[in-house]
């Protein structure tokens, strides 16, 4: 099985957290339940393609980024500070 499928949308949770969303608040923005969002994040179920543009728009990233672990996390770097999400929101 493809590693991407086993891991789910590996970029979703880190980018959601960096943007300052909880699962509950992000799910509400999308109009889905928190449990469905959690299932998407761990790859238990996959969102239909129609959800990806809205997720990417809310997180100020492209759709491909939802499938990739953020560079600072992949490199074992420090977690972004709370001010990083402010900058990201302003750039969006």
Secondary structure by P-SEA (a helix, b strand, c coil): ccccccccccccaaaaaaacccaaaaaaaacccaaaaaaaaaccccccccaaaaaaaaaccccccccccccccccccccccaaaaaaaaaac
